[in-house]
């Protein structure tokens, strides 16, 4: 698939390339980004080069991951990064980070909703899943503001810096954004019922 550019009232979501390597490298020096995301730590310039020149374009081309740099409207100032990784035919996992100087402005929530809507409409996704290491309260706040339903804690479900860690998990469904699902959804009953033997 060719990279897709998305816009919101305040952001330009576009793919990143070699021209963005410096901005990605500089943003990723933030200890909070290295602490809470799965990027390498320490984050070297070669990591940024590999990300912008190989991983992002290759993942768009093979349809395994769709990554956007989040920029202010003129398209030069990086405010964050967002990716949708395909987990199955109808499920994508969302990941994101925001630059230190632009946190607290709602940019990431806006981008999460925009990218999720795009995935529901154009990729036939029926579930966008969010995961974050337990304790990553800023990521959880974004997920909650975007309307994700928090579903619980998964034990030993992510690996970060060589250590298995528990994570929170949540989901956003097309119906949460007023969109139809590709397949019918039969939610679990809310009243207790006897299991069928």
Buried (B, 14 or more C-beta within 10 A) or exposed (E): EEBBEBEBEBBBBBBBEEEBBEBBBBBBEBEEBBEBBEBBBEBEEEBBBBBBBEBBBEBBEEEEBBBBBBBBEEEEBBBBBBBBBBEEEBBBBBBBBBBEEBBEBEBBBBBBBBBBBBBBEEBEBBBBBBBBBBEBEBBBEBBBBBBBEEEEEBEEBBEBEEEEBEBBBBBBBBEBBEBEBBEEEEEEEEEEEEEEE
